[in-house]
Amino acid sequence: MKSISELKVKLFADGADRAQILASRSNPLIRGFTTNPTLMRAAGVKDYEAFAREILEVVSDQPISFEVFADEFCEMERQAHKIGSWAENVYVKIPVTNTKRQSSMDLVHRLSNSGLKINVTAVLTLDQVRDSAAALAGGAPAVVSVFAGRIADTGRDPVPMMAAAVELVSMYPNIELIWASPRELLNIFQADDVGCHIITVTESVLAKLKTVGKDLNDYSLETVLMFHTDAARSSYQL
């Protein structure tokens, strides 16, 4: 199997915990960052802009995505220009539709061609990949985030779709594809195998990198030891 050093896919840390972001900043495996309003709320962020600007003081030379949170396109556009003005390395996340299922592609096209780096997010279908790529074509550097983990959550295998998505964006030199919301470390290798440019990784997935290539017999013994130790600590009796 491949080692981590042989992977071509870029790892982007996904989260909104300041300490985790700082730790990831010093990790040579991490090539960029993503976050979203849900992650920020979970991390207890109260002031969106203050948090973003604080992070940008540290993450100044790697791509990082911040998302708009309006639902009306005119307000999305205002927020996008404000977010994009914070730093050159900022990508502005625009959801593929608003909550009314209205396509955001006209807005994406305008923003991308105005020079903003765009991250089209919450993408789950090949039609959405195709539409996003067309809207971003010829614009500023951009990414399309396909939520492969959520596709897998529906019982569908995301690998064939991600391979097809790679093909769809391959004709656009300004666009990269993100394998978003991975569920397990294996997804990193799957993303690499299909030629995906980027995969987001949470702290829990990142922590498992130390097990890559681990001897399975040794891993089996460690598992047995864990069960035995935890049973002893619990003083179970039969």
Long-range contacts (C-beta under 8 A, 24 or more apart in sequence): 1-189, 1-212, 1-213, 2-189, 2-192, 3-212, 3-213, 4-29, 4-209, 4-212, 7-188, 7-189, 7-192, 8-192, 8-195, 9-179, 9-188, 9-191, 9-192, 9-196, 9-197, 9-198, 9-199, 10-197, 10-198, 10-199, 11-188, 11-198, 11-199, 11-201, 11-206, 12-63, 12-178, 12-198, 12-199, 12-200, 12-201, 13-200, 13-201, 13-203, 13-206, 14-39, 14-180, 14-200, 14-201, 14-202, 15-39, 15-43, 15-202, 15-203, 16-40, 16-42, 16-43, 16-45, 16-51, 17-43, 17-203, 18-43, 18-51, 18-54, 18-55, 20-203, 21-55, 21-58, 21-59, 22-58, 24-206, 25-58, 25-59, 25-62, 27-206, 29-206, 29-209, 30-62, 31-62, 31-63, 31-198, 32-62, 32-63, 32-64, 32-198, 33-59, 33-62, 33-63, 33-64, 33-65, 34-64, 34-65, 34-93, 34-119, 34-145, 34-178, 34-180, 34-200, 35-64, 35-65, 35-66, 35-67, 36-67, 36-93, 36-121, 37-67, 37-69, 49-86, 52-83, 52-86, 53-86, 56-86, 56-87, 56-89, 56-90, 59-89, 60-87, 60-89, 61-89, 62-89, 63-89, 63-91, 63-117, 64-89, 64-90, 64-91, 65-90, 65-91, 65-92, 65-93, 65-119, 65-121, 65-143, 66-90, 66-91, 66-92, 66-93, 67-92, 67-93, 67-94, 67-95, 67-119, 67-121, 68-92, 68-93, 68-94, 68-95, 71-98, 71-99, 71-100, 72-98, 73-98, 73-102, 73-104, 73-106, 73-107, 76-104, 76-107, 77-107, 77-110, 77-111, 80-107, 80-111, 80-116, 80-118, 81-111, 81-114, 81-116, 84-111, 84-116, 84-117, 90-117, 91-117, 91-118, 91-119, 91-142, 91-143, 92-116, 92-117, 92-118, 92-119, 93-118, 93-119, 93-120, 93-121, 93-145, 94-118, 94-119, 94-120, 94-121, 95-120, 95-121, 95-122, 96-120, 96-121, 96-122, 96-123, 96-128, 96-131, 96-132, 97-122, 103-131, 105-131, 105-132, 105-134, 105-135, 106-135, 108-132, 108-135, 108-136, 109-135, 109-136, 109-139, 111-139, 112-136, 112-139, 112-140, 112-142, 113-138, 113-139, 113-140, 115-139, 115-140, 116-140, 117-141, 117-142, 118-142, 118-143, 119-143, 119-144, 119-145, 119-178, 120-144, 120-145, 121-145, 121-180, 122-147, 123-147, 124-150, 124-151, 126-161, 126-164, 126-165, 126-168, 129-165, 129-168, 129-169, 129-177, 130-168, 133-168, 133-169, 133-171, 133-172, 133-175, 136-172, 136-174, 136-175, 137-172, 137-174, 137-175, 138-174, 139-174, 140-174, 141-174, 141-176, 142-174, 142-175, 142-176, 143-175, 143-176, 143-177, 143-178, 143-197, 143-198, 144-169, 144-175, 144-176, 144-177, 144-178, 145-178, 145-180, 145-200, 146-177, 146-178, 146-179, 146-180, 147-180, 147-181, 148-179, 148-180, 148-181, 148-182, 148-187, 148-191, 149-180, 149-181, 149-182, 149-183, 149-187, 150-181, 152-183, 153-183, 159-190, 159-193, 159-194, 162-190, 162-191, 162-194, 162-196, 163-194, 163-195, 165-196, 166-194, 166-195, 166-196, 184-208, 185-209, 185-211, 185-212
